[in-house]
């Protein structure tokens, strides 16, 4: 099934000019006729005009579907509770929560000193509105709607409260390029304008407070590469020009971040490359001191460290591919011979995270693709009395919620499955007893009993079993090969695309679609090896897995062979570009969002943000064997004269992770080379970056656009 654009509109697609740009590496030459489309300043009138022409063409091609798109947008919006609040969380003296109301796009943040003496505020799980008895004495900290007023794009990066609870920092990005300015507010002042004159510009958006309540540390961005390369110390009441550079990282293969230990005694400076970690520490009580290296840096050593009391706790892959948990006295951490193993390495279990409490440690693990939590009681500095936290679904996603207090006797867990809306539980650490605090309310005619989910294992072409999570509406699904099917995937950076609830997907399920997440190699779904076998020289496994899952789903009757759709964004957009080149006949329509498509050219250019940091993910093409590996699959370099599916491409002009010119070039070349008349539409949001539109309702327009694109292809 295909759509002939000549039947949709008399308007012809934009035709881009061609200017030969030759690139030669390792005695191999490529000619890129659309290299001219790159403009880092984003001011070139010819480029902007071409993007505008593409937007006009896309609007014309989809004009007949605009009523359905509007209806879908209202449908998606209609499931959202307009007056909502988060679960209050105690952090020190105060309880913190946020609220959102009516047509507001953003939240308001509050705090209060107590909840009528209760350790955990009572919440009506069938209603998301806040208990009116608890509405007294709350103090408004921040109304994001006021800060975002008149901004085409707004992202609140981070909020942080000083140790003495008197000051608040907040970071804002109004360009979409994830460059944040940090502001400070006096929470004790009664003045209307109680912001301090301090403004920290061009930052990563995060600060860490020293314990003196007047010194903060932040990471400043390199405006060319957009990497955080410098850590500065700022004293409130002084100009940013007076800030002291306390650390500079010249190796641009690292991402840089700051954090504070669980006991708030230590500030950590964290350097993370794809395959190694380097951490520095500073006593939070002596901010004028120097950061010192915590552990000698070693290639291939990845770890995460935290501190509570007299001990450091380290989740490490040292002699442990799937990671293990170690502890060491705070004055002996530099020598690994002093490390004590408390949770050993296991070949079939991936240790992902820990949460430290004064009397308990909770582990987040993954076995056979499924997350689980194990509670250990600390007794005489040893672990004892382990037990799992129990959930009802056999296939789900869960993670630690907000647990700021180490003395707490409960752990908060976020939980969701493909049929269970987002839920927040508190688990009693002594007994394992759980309490549902709140579950996302889905308005409209949603009934979870109407939907079914399952997980299957698909045998890929090399004999490896690949998991796939599936959800459908049971009264429209017969497993007879007649349903339309949408398959999603990512497969990079070790990021696992877990099965969780999406109220948006209901619009497809209610129209007879089957929705599938392919847990392909490149994630850590089945352990660290699952990631290792989906990157660099093994990257082709990611694409093979996705294609083989599609074929198996059709063979097993989950979807009709002529009604298969696929979608992916960012590195998932690379996945879409690759599968279109390699197996275009399998798919009726593809959604390709902020896609990483020109992999080889980008990875050869160190001036492009993120390039150097990702050599360990894709390989460094300055080395011949990595060059050839990337060349073999890079979507832009492998477009060929063949029929392609119907394609929707979206991007943001200010994207700082995948530059707008990658999909722009790819679309131009695809129009030139492909041999079909199927739809190829390209939409650029001229105001946003990699994350798309900001606000809780604006982003729904993008989702409605893709849905109507797919649905219209079935007509």
N, C-alpha and C positions, 0 to 999 in steps of 0.2 A: 504494500500500500504506500502511495506517495502523494504528494501535493504538488501540482504544477503551478508555479507562481503566475504564469500567464493567465490562469483562470481566476486568480485572486485579485489582481490589480494590473492596470496597464503600466504602472510605474516600474522602471527597470532598476536593478540593483546598482549601487554606486560602483564605478570602475576606478580603481586607483592607478595612478601613474606608476611607471616602472623606471627605476634608476639602478643600474647595476652597481653592486658593492661587493667586491671580491675579498674573500677572507681565506688565507692559506695557513694551515697548521700541519705539522708532521708530513709535509709533502702532499697534503690533500687540500684541494681548493673547492670552495663553495661560493656561489653567487647568490646574494640576497637582494632581490629587486625591490624589497619594501623596507630596507634598513632605514630609509629616510624618515620613516614614521616616528622615530624616537626623538622626543623633545623633552629633556629633563625639566625645563622651565614650564612646560605645559602652556605656552603662550603662542606657539606657531599658528598663525591664522589658517594656513592651508590644512594643517592637521586637524584643528578644531572644526573647520568646515566639513572635512570628510567624516568626522565622527558625528556631526550633526546630520549629515546626509544619511548615514547609516541608521541613526535614530528615526529619521523621517521614513525611511524605507521600511524599517521594522514596524512602525506604527501603521503604515499603509497595508502591509501584508497581514497584520493581525486586526485590522479595523473591524472586520465582520465579527470577530470574537470579543470585541470590547464589552458588549452587554454581559456576556458570560463572565468575563474577567471581573467586571464590577460586581456581579452577583457572587462570585467566588470570594472576592475580597470581603464583602459584607458577611458572607458565610463564615470565613475564618475569624473575622473580627467579632462576630456574634457569639462565638464560643468562649470568648475571654470575659472573665469577671471584671467589670469596670472598676468597682470599688474593692480594693484588695489590700492585704498587708502581709508582711513577712512574720515568721515566728520570732518573738522577742528572745534575745540572747544576752545573758549576763556576761559582762566583761568588766571586772573590777567592781567598782561601786554601783555602776549603772547597768540598766537593761536597755538594749538598742533594738530598734526595728524600723522598717520603712513602710510607707503607705502610698497608694496611688488611687486616683479617683476619676470618675467620669471619662472625659475624652483626653485626659492628660497622657502625654507620651512618656513622662519621666516620673520618678518617685520623689517623695519627701521623706527625709530622715529625721528620726526622733530619738530621744532617750528619756528615761525617768529613773528615779532612785529605787523604786520597789514596785512589786506587783502584789500588794496586799499580803505580804509575808509568804507567798508561795515560792517554792524553789523552781518550779516550772509553771509558767502561766497556763491556765486552762484555756483550751482552744476548741471550739466547736468544729469538728472535722467535716461536718456536712455543710458548713457555711464559712466563707473566707473573711467575713467582716469581723472586726475586732470586738472583743467583749467590751460593752459600753462601761462596765464597772471599772475597767482599767484605763479609761480615757482621761482620767484626771491627772494633773500634774506632769503631763508630758511636755517636753521642751523641743521645739523645732530647731534642729541643727542646720538643715539645708533643704531648700526647695530647688530641686534641679530644674524644674520648669522655668523658674525665674532666670537661672544661669544660662539656660539654653534658648531663651527668648530671642527671636530674630536670627538665630544661627541656622544656616542650611544643614549643617552637620554638627553634632555635638556628642562627645563621648566623655562620660565621667570615668576617669581612669581608676582612682583610688581615693579612699577616705581613711585618714589615720588620726587617732586621738593621742595626745601627749600623755606620758605616764601619770601626770598629776590631774588628768581629765579636764584641764582648763583651756587647752588649745586644740584646734582641729586643722589638719591640712587636707586639701582636695586638689586633684589634678584634672586638667581639662584639655581635650584635643578638639579643635574646631576646624581642622583641615582634612581629617581622615587619613593622615599619614603617620599617625601614632607618635606625634611629637607633642609632648604635654608641657603646659605651664602649670606650676604649682602655686597655690594661694594658701594663706593662713587666716584663720578666724579665731577671735577671742570669744570663747564660749561663756565667759564670766561677765562680759560687758553688757550693759543695758542699752547701749547706743544702737541706733538703727543700722548704721554702717559700721559694723564691728570687725572689718577685715584689716589685717595688718598691712603696712606698706610693702612688706617683703613679697616679691614675686620671683620665682625661679623659672627661667625660660629654657626651652630646648632640652627637656629631660625625658627620661624613660617613663615618667609618671608615678614614680614610687619614692617615698622617703622612709627613712628609719630614724626614730627619735633616740637620742642619747638620754640617759636617765636624769640629766640636769634640767630637762624640759625646755631648753633654749638652744640646743645644738641638734642639727639634723644632717643626715648624709643623703646624697642623691646621686644618680647616674646621669651624666650628660651625654647627649647623642652627637655623633659625627653626622653632620647634615648631608654629607655625600653618600656614605654607605648606610646611614640610619642605624648603625650599630652603637650601642653604649660602650664607650671606650674609656671613660674617665669617671672617677668617683670624687666628688667634692664635699667638703665640710662647710656648712653654712651656720652662722650664728644669727639668730633672730634679732632684728633691729639694725642689721648692716646691709650694705648693697651687695648684690650678687657678684659684682666685679671684685669684691674683697674676699670672696670665698677661696678656700685653700684646697688645692689639688692634692689629694691624699693617695691616689693610686691611678696609674695609667696602664692600660693593657695594649701593647703593640701587636700582639698576635690576634688578628681579626677572625680567627676560627672559633673564637669564644663569644658566647652571649654572657652578659654581665647582669647580675641582680644583687639586691641587698635583702637581708632578712634578720630577724631577731630570734634568739634562742627561746625555747619553751619557758624557761625561767626568767627571761628578759634580762639576763645578766651579760649577754654577749651579742655583739653585732657581727653578722657574717657577711663577707663579700664573696659572692658565689660566681665562679666562672664555669660555664658549661659548654663544651664542644659536643659534637655528636657522639664521640666515643671516649671522652675523658672529662674529668672534673678537677678543678683546682679551687680550694677554699682558703680564705684568710679570716682571721678573727681579730676583734677589738673589744676590750672591756668597755661595756656600755656606761660605766661610771667614770671613765677617764677618756672623754672624747678627744682630748688633745693628743692622745697617744698615737701609735702607729699600728696599722694592720700588720699582723704577722701570719706567715703561712702555717696552716693547721697541719697539713700532711704533705710530704714531698710529692710533687706532681709526677705522675707516671702515665705514659701513654696506655690507652685501653682500660685505665682504671676509672670507673664511674661509681660515684657514691653520693649519698645525701646524709648530712650529719645534723644532729640536734643535741641540745644539752638540757639536762634537768638535774639540779643539785650538783653532786660531786662527779657526775658521769656524763661522758659523751656517748651517744648511741649512733651507730653508723650502719646504714643499709648500703652494702657494698657488693660489687661483683669481683672483688679480689679473690681469686681462686674459687669463684662461684658464679657460673654463667647466669643463673637465674636469681642471683643475689642471696645474701644471707644477712643476719642481724648480729652485729658485734657491739660490745661496750668496752669502755676503757676509762680509767681515772683521768681527770681533766689535765693533769700534769704529765701524762705519759702517752698522749695520743700520737705524737710524731713517730713513734716506733711501733710498727705493726706487730712486733713480737709481744707487745704488751696487750694486744687486743684479745678480748675474751669472746668466744662464740656463744651466743645464747639462742639463736635460731639457725640451724645448719642449712646448707644448700640442699635443694631437692631437685632432681632432674625433671620432675613432673609438676612442680609448683613454682610459679613466679611470684616473688615477694615484691609488691609494688609500693607499699607505703606503711607508715606506722603513725600512731597517735599516742603520745606519752601522757600519762597521768601519775599522780603521786604514788598511787598504790596499784596501778594497772598499766599494762601496755596492750594496745589493740593493733593487730596486724591486718592489713588489707592484702589479700593474696588472690591469685588466679590459678585455677586448676581446670584443665580441659576446657579452657575458654571462659569459665564462669568465675565471677568475683565472689569471694567469701571473706568473712571477718572472724578472726580468732582472738579471744580475750585471754590474757595471761595475768594472773595475780602476782604482784611482786612481794616476796616474803624473804626477809634477810638478804636482800640484794640478789635474790634468785627468782626465776620465773617458776610458777606452779599453777595448778588448777586451771588448765586450759579448757575452753569450751567455745563452740561456734555460736554466732548470732544467727537466728533462724528467720527465713522469709518463706513466703507461700509459693511464689512462682518458681518454676523450674528453670526459667531463662529470664534474666533481668540485668539491670544496671544498678549499681549502688556505689556510693563513695562517702567519705567523711564529710559531715556538714561542718558548721561553725562550732568549734570546741575551744574557746579561748582560755578556759580556766583549768589548769592542771589538777587542782584539788577537787574537781567535780567527781561525783560518783556515778554519772551517766555519760554516755557517748551519744552524740547526735549523728544520725545517718540519713543521707538522702537516698531515696529509693524510687525506681521506676521500672516498668516493663513495657512491652509493646502494647499491652492491653490494660495496664494499670497507670493512671495519671501520677504525676510527680507527688511524692509523699515524703514527709519528714517524721522520723521516729526518734525517740529517746530510748536507749537501752540501759537498764540498770546494770552496772558493771559487776556487781556482786552476784546477781541472780540470772542475768540474761533476759529478764522480763522486759518486754517492749511495750511502748506506749505510742500510739499514733497521735502526733500533735496536729498535723494538718495534711490534707490531701487536696491537690489541685482540683478545683471544681470546674467541670466542663459544661458550659451552658448548651442549650439546644436540646436535641433528642438523643444525646449520647447515652448508651447503655452498654457497659462493658461486656455484658453477656452476649452481645451480638457479634463479638470478635474472637478470633482464635489466633494463637501464635504457636509456632513450633520451630525447632532447629533441626536441620538435616546436615549430613556430611556428604560432600560431593567428592568423588575421586577425580583429581586432576590428571592431566596427560602423563605426568611423571609418577603417578601412583600415590601421591600425597593426598590425604583427606582434608578438604577445605570446608570449614563450617559456614552455614548460611542461616540467618534468622529470618523467619517468614511471618507475616501477619495478613489476615484477610477477614472479610465479613462472612461469617459462615453461611448465611442464607443466600449469598450470591456466588458462592464458590463450590464447584463440583469436582475439581481436579480432573477435568475432562479436556483440558487444553483449549478452552474457549475464553478464558479471562485475559484482559490486558494486564500487563505486569510491569512494574517499575523496579529496577535494580539499582541500588546505591552502593557506593564504595569509596575507599580512600587509599589505604595501603602505603603509608610512608611515615618516616620519623618514629616508628614504633608506636604511633598513636592508634589506639584501638577504638573502632567505631562500634560502640556497644548498642545492644537493643534496648531502646527506651521509648517512652510514650511521646507521641507527637499529635496534638489535636489537629494540626494542619493536614496530616496524612489521612485523617478521617474523611476528608472531602473526596479523596480518590477511592478509599475503601468503600465508601457508600455508593460509589458509581461503578462498583464491580472490579476495581483494580486489586491486584495482589502486590504487596510491597515487600521487598527483600533487601536485606543488608548482606553483602558478600564479605566475609571476614578474611580477606585475601592476605597473602604474605606481604610483609612490609609493616604490618602492625605487630603487636605483641600478644595477640589473642591466645595463642597456644604456647607462649613462652618466648624467651629471648631469641631462640633459634628461628622463630617465625619471622622476626624482624630481620635478622641477619641474612636470611634467604630471600629477602625482598628488596635489597638495596645493592647499589654499585653493580658489580658484575652479575648479580643475581636478579636484577630489576625485572627482567622479562618474566620471571615467575609471577609478579604482581598482575601483569596483563593476562598471562595464560590462565591464572586462577579465575579472574573475573569472567573471561570468555567461557571457560569450562563450566563455571557455575550457571551461566546463561543457558548453555546447551543442555545441561542436566535438568534445569527447571522446565524447559520446554519438553524434554523427553519424558519427564515424570508427570506432565499434565498440569503443572502449576500455572503456565501461561501459554497463550496462543503464539505460534511461531511468527505470525505477522502482526502481533500487537505488543512487542517487547520494547520497553523504553529503558534508558539508563541516564543517570545523573551523577555529577561529581563536581566539586569545587576545589580550587587551589591545586594541591598535589593530586586531588581527585579529578581536577580538570585535565591534568596531564594524563591520567588514566583514561579519561574519555577520549582524548586525542589519539592515544595509542590504540585503543580497541577499535576506533573508527577506521584507522589505517589498516589494521590487521584483520578485522572481521566485520566490515561494514554491513554485510548482508543480514546480520543477526538482529539489527535494531531498526525500528520504525522511526524513533525520535530520540534525540540526545539533548540533555541540558548540560551546558558546559559553562561553569561560573568562575569568575576571576581565575582563569586557567593558566597553568604553567606549561606553555606549549613550545617555546623556543629554547629548549633546555641547553643545547650545545652552545649557542651564542651567548646566552646569559652566564653560563658557568665559565666561559672564557673571559668574562669582563669583570674584573675585581672592583670596578667603580659602581656596579649595580648592587643595591642593598641585598644583604644576606648571602651573596655568592661565596665569599671565602669561608663563611661559617658552615657551608653545606657541602664542602668537598667530601667529608666522610659519609655523607648520605648518597650522593650521586656519583662521586669520584671526581678527581681533579683532571679535567681534559687537557691540561698542559702536559700530562703524561699520556703517551700514545695509546696504551691499552684502554685507559678510561675514555679517551677521545673516541675510540672506535665503538666502545660499548654504548656511549650516549648517542652517537651518530646513528646507531642501528635502530633506536626506538624514538628519538626525539620527534614529536608529532609534526612540527613545522618542517623538518628536513625530510619527512617521509610521506608527505602528501603526494598522491599519484593520480593518474588519469583513470579513475574508476567511479562507480556510483557510490554515493555516501548517503547516510540517513538524513532525515529532516533535522536541522540543528538550530538550537537557540543558544547564543553566546551572550553572556553579560559580564560587565566589568565596571570598575569605578575609575574615573580619570586620575584620582589622587592615590590610587593603590600604592602602598609602600613596600608590599611584599612581592606581588607579581605585577610588574609595570603594565600600564594600559596598552602599550605598543605590542606586547606579545599576542594577545587575542586580535588586535587590530591587524597586524601583519598576517596572522594565520587566516583570518577571514578573507583578506584580499587575495592571498595565494590560493585559498580553497576555491574562491569564485573563479579564478583564472583556470584552474586545473581540473576540477571535478567534472564528470560527464553527465550528471543527472540534472533534472529540473526541480529537485526537492527544495523545500524551504531552507534557506540559510539566513537567519536574522541575527543582528548584532545590536545590543542595547548598551550604551555607556551612560552611567549616571555621572553627570558632570560635577557633582558636589561631594562625592563620597570616596572612601578608600576600600581597603580589602574586606572589611567587615560588612559592607553594604550600608543601607540606610539605617539611621539611628532612630530610636524611639520604638515603642511596642506596637504601634499600628502601621507606621510607614513601611517597616520591613515586610509586612504582609503583602504589600503590592507586588514585591518581587516574587514571592511564593505563588501568588495568584497568577502571575504572568506565566511561570513555568507550567502550572497545572492546566491553564487554558490552552497552552501550546500543545500539550500532550493530548488532552481531551479532544481538541478540534481535529487532530489527525485521525481520530476514529470515526469521524462523521462521513 
